[in-house]
Amino acid sequence: MKILVVGSGAREDAICQSLLKNPQNVVFCAPGNDGMKLNGIKTISIDEDEFSHLANFVEINEINYTIVGPEDPLVNGIADFFKSRKLLIFGPTKKAAQIEGSKSFTKKLMADAGIATANYQEFTDLQTATDFLKTEAEFPIVIKADGLAAGKGVYISPDQADALEKVSELLDGHKFNTRKVVIEDFLEGEEFSLMAFVDHKRFYPMPLAQDYKKIFEDDKGPNTGGMGAVCPVANISKEIEQTAIETVIKPFVKELYTQGIKYTGIIYAGLILTKSGIKVIEFNARFGDPETEVVLPRLQSDLSEIIEQILHHKKISEINWEKNGLNLGVFAVSQGYPNKQLSGDLGSTDDFRNCPLTTNFASVRKENHRLISNGGRLYLVQTQAQTLSACQNVIYRELDKMEQNNIFYRRDIGKNSL
C-alpha cells in the first residue's frame, strides 16, 4: 500500500516506522523532518495545513489512504476536505475533532454519557472568572484554555494569586488565542493514558501508557508536550484497565454515535485513578505524543491493515500486542523548553544512525551531515526490555554518550513503574 502520514513530529515518525514493518508498504510523511530521513521515511515538503496540496499529492501518487497525526489539521477540517475529494483519510471530521478542540464541548459530552470527570465551570469574562477565584474556588485548582494549546494550555494553580495571573493571561492576554477557560477541581491520583482505534460504534483499545508532562524530575515545573512515556503501566491493574474501557471509552464512543457523530480515527483518554475511582482529565482526537512512541512498537499486528479495515468499516477479529516486558521512551529537549529554548548541535547523522536504540525525530534540521535543534522537543529514544531498570540503563547510557549542546532530558522517566 501507499500511505501518507500528515505531521512532522516524533509521533508521526513512530507511526511511519510502524507502517514500514510491512515491507510492501510505501510511506510518505508531509512535511516530516530531516531526522525522519535517517529512518528511511520519504518526506514531502507540504505543510500539514495545505489541504489542497496534500489532496493533490494523494491523487497524483495514487495514495491508498492518509493518516493524520497532529490535532490542528483535524480541528481545522482536513478529514472533511479529503472526503469532499472522495479520498480515504484516517481521522475524525471537524465536528468530531471538537472533543480536543473544545474543552466545554467535551465536558458536555461526558455529562451526557455519565462519564466521571472533575467538577468545572466555564468563563469567557475575566471579571466573572476573577470573582469566582476570589470567592468560591478551592486551591489548588486547574485552569484550562478551551482551545488547542499544544499540550501547554493546562495550569495547576496552587493559590489564588497564581490562578488570577493565569486567567488574566488567557482571557485578557488571549494566550493560545483563548476566548474561554474551563476552571475545574484539582484531582489527585495516578495518571495514565488509554487510546483506542474507533470505527463509528466499534472500538479497539490499545495497551495503557503513562506519560510525564512536567519538565523536571519528580514532576516539577511547567507542563510540556511530554518528556517521555512508558507502556504498559505496571502500577495500574488489569481490573482498573478493564474498568476504564467499560466506563470511559465504551460510553464515550456510544454517546458520540448517539449524537450523530460517526467517529473514525483514534480516541485518546487522559485518565486519573482517584480515591473515588477513575476520572477523565481530557480527551484527544488523535494518537498521543509521546505515548504513541512506546505503544506502537508493541503492536504485533499490521498497523496498515488495521487502519485499512477501519476505513472500510470491516470488523477486526483480533489485534495482537506484545505481552512481555515494557517499552520506555525519553525525550531530549532544548535547554529552556517549554519557554525560551536555546538552539544547539545534536551531533553527526552517523551518531544517530549508529545508535542501537529506536529514535523518533521531532524538531530537528540537517546541516552539513549534522542535526541541529529546530524547536522544543527534539527527538525521543525508545527501547524494550524485561524490566524498567534495564530500559533506563540502556537509554541513559546512550543519551550520555551523545556529544550535544543545549539539550536536556529527565532522568526519571518510568519512575511510577518502580
C-alpha positions as CSV (number, residue, x, y, z in Angstrom):
1,M,0.0,0.0,0.0
2,K,0.9,3.6,-0.5
3,I,0.2,5.7,2.7
4,L,0.6,9.3,3.5
5,V,1.1,10.4,7.1
6,V,0.5,14.1,7.9
7,G,2.7,15.7,10.5
8,S,6.3,16.4,11.4
9,G,6.9,15.1,15.0
10,A,8.2,12.1,16.8
11,R,4.6,10.7,16.9
12,E,4.4,10.7,13.1
13,D,7.9,9.2,12.9
14,A,6.7,6.3,15.1
15,I,3.5,5.9,13.0
16,C,5.6,5.7,9.8
17,Q,8.1,3.2,11.3
18,S,5.2,1.0,12.4
19,L,3.7,1.1,8.9
20,L,7.1,0.2,7.4
21,K,7.2,-3.0,9.3
22,N,5.2,-4.3,6.3
23,P,7.9,-4.3,3.6
24,Q,5.3,-3.9,0.9
25,N,4.2,-0.5,2.2
26,V,5.5,2.8,0.7
27,V,5.2,5.5,3.3
28,F,5.4,9.3,2.8
29,C,5.3,11.9,5.6
30,A,4.3,15.5,5.0
31,P,6.0,17.7,5.9
32,G,8.1,15.4,8.1
33,N,11.6,16.5,9.3
34,D,15.2,15.9,8.4
35,G,15.7,13.3,11.1
36,M,13.0,11.0,9.7
37,K,15.0,10.6,6.5
38,L,17.6,8.7,8.6
39,N,14.9,6.2,9.4
40,G,14.2,5.6,5.7
41,I,11.0,7.7,5.6
42,K,10.2,9.7,2.5
43,T,9.3,13.3,3.5
44,I,7.3,15.6,1.3
45,S,7.6,19.4,1.5
46,I,3.9,20.1,2.0
47,D,2.8,21.7,5.3
48,E,0.0,20.0,7.3
49,D,-2.4,22.9,6.8
50,E,-2.1,22.9,2.9
51,F,-5.1,20.7,2.4
52,S,-5.4,21.2,-1.3
53,H,-1.8,20.5,-2.0
54,L,-1.9,17.3,0.2
55,A,-5.0,16.1,-1.6
56,N,-3.4,16.7,-5.0
57,F,-0.3,14.7,-3.9
58,V,-2.6,11.9,-2.8
59,E,-4.4,11.8,-6.2
60,I,-1.3,12.2,-8.3
61,N,0.6,9.5,-6.4
62,E,-2.4,7.1,-6.1
63,I,-2.1,7.0,-2.3
64,N,-4.4,4.4,-0.7
65,Y,-5.2,6.4,2.4
66,T,-3.9,9.2,4.6
67,I,-3.3,9.2,8.4
68,V,-3.4,12.5,10.3
69,G,-1.0,12.8,13.3
70,P,-1.5,16.3,14.8
71,E,-4.6,17.9,16.2
72,D,-4.5,21.2,14.3
73,P,-5.4,19.9,10.8
74,L,-8.1,17.7,12.3
75,V,-9.7,20.5,14.2
76,N,-9.4,22.7,11.1
77,G,-11.3,20.1,8.9
78,I,-8.7,18.2,6.9
79,A,-10.9,15.0,7.1
80,D,-13.9,16.9,5.7
81,F,-11.8,18.3,2.9
82,F,-10.4,14.9,1.9
83,K,-13.8,13.3,2.0
84,S,-15.1,16.1,-0.3
85,R,-12.5,14.9,-2.8
86,K,-13.5,11.3,-2.2
87,L,-10.1,10.4,-0.6
88,L,-9.8,8.0,2.3
89,I,-8.4,9.6,5.5
90,F,-8.0,8.2,9.0
91,G,-9.0,10.9,11.4
92,P,-12.2,12.4,12.7
93,T,-14.2,15.2,11.0
94,K,-14.0,18.8,12.1
95,K,-17.2,18.3,14.2
96,A,-15.9,15.1,15.8
97,A,-12.4,16.7,16.5
98,Q,-14.1,19.1,18.9
99,I,-13.5,16.5,21.6
100,E,-10.0,18.0,21.6
101,G,-10.7,21.4,20.1
102,S,-13.2,22.5,22.8
103,K,-13.0,21.5,26.5
104,S,-16.5,22.7,27.1
105,F,-17.9,20.6,24.2
106,T,-16.3,17.5,25.6
107,K,-17.4,18.2,29.2
108,K,-21.0,18.3,27.9
109,L,-20.5,15.0,26.1
110,M,-19.1,13.4,29.2
111,A,-22.1,14.7,31.2
112,D,-24.5,13.2,28.7
113,A,-22.7,9.9,28.7
114,G,-22.4,9.7,32.5
115,I,-18.6,9.7,32.5
116,A,-16.9,10.8,35.7
117,T,-14.7,13.9,35.4
118,A,-13.7,16.9,37.6
119,N,-16.4,19.4,38.6
120,Y,-15.9,22.5,36.5
121,Q,-17.2,25.9,35.4
122,E,-16.7,27.8,32.1
123,F,-15.8,31.5,31.8
124,T,-15.5,33.9,28.9
125,D,-15.4,37.1,31.0
126,L,-12.3,37.9,33.0
127,Q,-14.2,39.7,35.8
128,T,-16.6,36.8,36.4
129,A,-13.7,34.4,36.5
130,T,-11.8,36.6,38.9
131,D,-14.8,36.9,41.2
132,F,-15.1,33.1,41.2
133,L,-11.5,32.6,42.1
134,K,-11.7,35.2,44.9
135,T,-14.9,34.0,46.5
136,E,-15.6,30.3,45.6
137,A,-12.6,28.5,44.4
138,E,-10.6,25.9,46.5
139,F,-6.9,25.6,45.8
140,P,-5.0,24.0,44.2
141,I,-7.3,24.4,41.1
142,V,-6.9,23.5,37.4
143,I,-7.3,26.2,34.7
144,K,-7.6,25.1,31.0
145,A,-7.6,27.1,27.8
146,D,-10.7,25.9,26.0
147,G,-9.0,25.5,22.6
148,L,-5.8,23.9,21.3
149,A,-2.6,24.8,23.1
150,A,-0.1,22.1,22.0
151,G,-0.3,20.4,25.4
152,K,0.7,23.6,27.3
153,G,-2.7,25.2,28.0
154,V,-3.3,23.4,31.3
155,Y,-2.2,25.0,34.6
156,I,-2.4,23.8,38.1
157,S,-2.6,26.9,40.3
158,P,-1.5,26.4,43.9
159,D,-3.1,29.6,45.2
160,Q,-5.3,32.5,44.3
161,A,-2.5,34.8,43.1
162,D,-1.2,32.3,40.6
163,A,-4.7,31.5,39.4
164,L,-5.6,35.1,38.8
165,E,-2.4,35.6,36.8
166,K,-3.1,32.6,34.6
167,V,-6.7,33.5,34.0
168,S,-5.6,37.1,33.0
169,E,-3.0,35.7,30.6
170,L,-5.7,33.6,28.9
171,L,-8.8,35.8,28.9
172,D,-7.2,39.3,28.8
173,G,-3.9,38.5,27.0
174,H,-5.6,35.8,24.9
175,K,-2.6,33.4,25.2
176,F,-3.1,30.5,22.8
177,N,-5.9,32.7,21.2
178,T,-8.1,31.7,24.2
179,R,-11.6,33.2,24.4
180,K,-12.9,30.7,27.0
181,V,-11.4,29.0,30.0
182,V,-12.5,25.9,32.0
183,I,-11.8,26.0,35.7
184,E,-12.1,22.7,37.4
185,D,-11.3,20.9,40.6
186,F,-7.8,19.6,41.1
187,L,-7.8,15.8,41.1
188,E,-5.2,13.7,42.9
189,G,-4.1,10.2,41.9
190,E,-2.2,8.1,39.4
191,E,-2.5,9.4,35.8
192,F,-2.5,7.1,32.8
193,S,-3.4,7.2,29.1
194,L,-5.8,4.9,27.2
195,M,-6.0,5.1,23.4
196,A,-8.4,3.2,21.1
197,F,-8.9,2.7,17.4
198,V,-12.5,3.8,16.7
199,D,-14.8,2.9,13.8
200,H,-18.2,4.5,14.4
201,K,-19.7,2.2,17.1
202,R,-16.8,-0.2,17.2
203,F,-13.6,0.4,19.1
204,Y,-10.4,-1.5,19.8
205,P,-8.4,-0.5,22.9
206,M,-4.6,-0.2,23.0
207,P,-2.3,-1.0,26.0
208,L,-2.2,1.6,28.7
209,A,0.6,4.1,28.7
210,Q,1.9,6.7,31.1
211,D,3.5,10.0,30.0
212,Y,5.5,12.5,32.0
213,K,4.4,16.1,31.3
214,K,6.4,18.2,33.8
215,I,9.7,19.5,32.6
216,F,11.8,18.4,35.6
217,E,12.4,15.3,37.7
218,D,9.8,14.3,40.4
219,D,7.1,16.0,38.2
220,K,8.2,19.6,39.0
221,G,8.0,22.7,36.8
222,P,5.7,23.7,34.0
223,N,3.8,21.3,31.7
224,T,5.4,20.3,28.4
225,G,4.1,18.4,25.4
226,G,5.6,15.3,27.2
227,M,9.1,14.4,28.4
228,G,8.7,10.6,27.9
229,A,6.4,7.7,28.4
230,V,6.2,4.0,29.4
231,C,4.0,1.2,28.2
232,P,2.4,-0.8,29.8
233,V,1.7,0.8,33.2
234,A,2.9,-1.5,36.0
235,N,1.0,0.2,38.8
236,I,-2.4,0.2,37.1
237,S,-4.0,-3.2,37.4
238,K,-5.8,-5.2,34.6
239,E,-9.0,-4.7,36.5
240,I,-8.6,-0.9,36.5
241,E,-7.7,-1.1,32.8
242,Q,-10.9,-3.0,32.0
243,T,-13.0,-0.6,34.2
244,A,-11.6,2.3,32.2
245,I,-12.6,0.7,28.9
246,E,-16.1,-0.1,30.1
247,T,-16.8,3.2,31.9
248,V,-14.9,5.7,29.7
249,I,-14.2,4.6,26.2
250,K,-17.3,2.5,25.6
251,P,-19.9,5.1,26.8
252,F,-18.0,7.9,25.1
253,V,-18.0,6.2,21.7
254,K,-21.6,5.3,22.1
255,E,-22.5,8.9,23.0
256,L,-20.7,10.3,20.0
257,Y,-22.7,7.9,17.7
258,T,-26.0,8.7,19.5
259,Q,-25.4,12.4,18.9
260,G,-24.9,11.7,15.2
261,I,-21.1,11.9,15.2
262,K,-19.7,8.9,13.2
263,Y,-16.2,9.0,14.6
264,T,-13.4,7.4,12.6
265,G,-9.8,7.6,14.0
266,I,-8.1,7.5,17.4
267,I,-9.6,8.5,20.7
268,Y,-7.2,9.3,23.5
269,A,-8.4,9.4,27.1
270,G,-6.2,11.0,29.7
271,L,-7.3,9.4,32.9
272,I,-6.6,9.6,36.6
273,L,-7.2,7.0,39.3
274,T,-8.5,8.9,42.3
275,K,-9.7,7.7,45.7
276,S,-13.3,7.8,44.3
277,G,-12.4,5.9,41.1
278,I,-11.4,6.7,37.5
279,K,-12.0,10.2,36.2
280,V,-11.3,11.8,32.8
281,I,-8.8,14.6,32.6
282,E,-9.1,15.1,28.9
283,F,-10.0,13.5,25.6
284,N,-7.9,14.0,22.4
285,A,-8.8,13.3,18.8
286,R,-5.5,11.6,17.7
287,F,-2.6,9.4,18.8
288,G,-1.0,10.7,21.9
289,D,2.6,12.1,21.9
290,P,4.8,10.7,23.4
291,E,2.6,7.7,24.2
292,T,2.4,6.5,20.6
293,E,6.2,6.2,20.5
294,V,6.0,3.4,23.2
295,V,2.7,1.9,22.3
296,L,3.1,1.2,18.6
297,P,6.4,-0.7,19.0
298,R,4.4,-3.3,21.0
299,L,1.9,-3.8,18.1
300,Q,2.4,-7.2,16.5
301,S,-0.5,-6.9,14.0
302,D,-0.1,-4.9,10.8
303,L,-1.0,-1.3,11.5
304,S,-1.6,-0.6,7.8
305,E,-4.2,-3.4,7.7
306,I,-5.9,-2.4,10.9
307,I,-6.4,1.1,9.5
308,E,-7.5,-0.1,6.1
309,Q,-10.1,-2.3,7.7
310,I,-11.5,0.5,9.8
311,L,-11.7,2.8,6.8
312,H,-13.8,0.2,5.0
313,H,-15.8,-0.4,8.2
314,K,-14.8,-4.0,8.4
315,K,-14.9,-5.7,11.9
316,I,-11.4,-6.6,13.1
317,S,-11.3,-10.0,14.7
318,E,-8.2,-9.5,16.7
319,I,-5.3,-7.1,17.3
320,N,-2.2,-8.6,18.8
321,W,0.1,-6.8,21.2
322,E,3.4,-7.8,22.8
323,K,2.7,-9.2,26.3
324,N,6.2,-9.3,27.8
325,G,8.4,-6.6,29.2
326,L,7.9,-2.9,28.6
327,N,8.8,-0.1,26.3
328,L,10.3,3.2,27.6
329,G,10.8,6.4,25.7
330,V,12.7,9.5,26.8
331,F,12.6,12.9,25.0
332,A,15.6,15.1,24.5
333,V,14.6,18.7,24.5
334,S,16.2,22.1,24.1
335,Q,17.5,23.9,27.2
336,G,14.9,26.5,28.2
337,Y,11.9,24.5,26.9
338,P,8.9,25.0,27.2
339,N,9.7,28.7,27.4
340,K,12.5,30.4,25.5
341,Q,14.6,27.5,24.2
342,L,18.3,27.5,23.1
343,S,19.4,26.1,19.8
344,G,22.2,23.5,19.7
345,D,24.3,21.0,17.8
346,L,22.9,17.5,18.3
347,G,25.7,15.6,16.7
348,S,26.5,13.9,13.4
349,T,23.9,12.0,11.4
350,D,26.2,9.0,11.8
351,D,25.9,9.2,15.5
352,F,22.2,8.7,15.2
353,R,22.4,6.0,12.5
354,N,24.8,4.0,14.8
355,C,22.6,4.4,17.9
356,P,21.3,1.0,18.9
357,L,18.0,2.5,20.1
358,T,15.0,3.4,18.1
359,T,15.0,7.2,17.6
360,N,11.8,9.2,16.7
361,F,12.7,12.6,15.5
362,A,10.7,15.8,16.1
363,S,12.1,19.3,15.8
364,V,15.5,18.8,14.1
365,R,17.1,20.0,10.8
366,K,20.1,18.8,9.0
367,E,23.2,21.0,8.3
368,N,26.4,19.6,6.8
369,H,25.8,16.0,7.9
370,R,24.9,17.2,11.4
371,L,21.5,17.5,13.1
372,I,20.6,20.9,14.7
373,S,17.8,21.7,17.1
374,N,14.8,23.3,15.5
375,G,12.4,23.8,18.3
376,G,11.5,22.5,21.8
377,R,11.1,18.7,21.8
378,L,13.9,17.3,19.6
379,Y,13.9,13.6,19.5
380,L,12.8,10.6,21.6
381,V,14.9,7.4,22.1
382,Q,13.0,4.3,22.9
383,T,13.8,0.7,23.8
384,Q,12.1,-2.5,25.0
385,A,13.4,-4.7,27.8
386,Q,12.0,-7.0,30.5
387,T,12.4,-4.5,33.3
388,L,12.2,-0.8,33.8
389,S,15.8,-0.6,35.1
390,A,17.1,-2.4,32.1
391,C,15.3,0.1,29.8
392,Q,16.6,3.1,31.8
393,N,20.2,1.8,31.9
394,V,20.5,1.5,28.1
395,I,18.6,4.7,27.3
396,Y,20.5,6.9,29.7
397,R,23.9,5.3,28.7
398,E,23.3,6.1,25.1
399,L,22.0,9.6,25.8
400,D,25.0,10.4,28.0
401,K,27.4,9.2,25.2
402,M,25.9,11.8,22.7
403,E,28.1,14.9,22.2
404,Q,25.4,17.6,22.1
405,N,24.9,21.0,23.5
406,N,22.0,22.9,24.9
407,I,19.9,19.8,25.4
408,F,18.1,18.4,28.5
409,Y,16.2,15.2,29.4
410,R,14.6,13.9,32.5
411,R,16.4,11.0,34.2
412,D,13.4,9.5,35.9
413,I,11.0,8.6,33.1
414,G,9.1,5.5,34.2
415,K,9.6,6.2,37.9
416,N,5.9,5.3,38.7
417,S,6.5,1.8,37.4
418,L,9.3,1.0,40.0
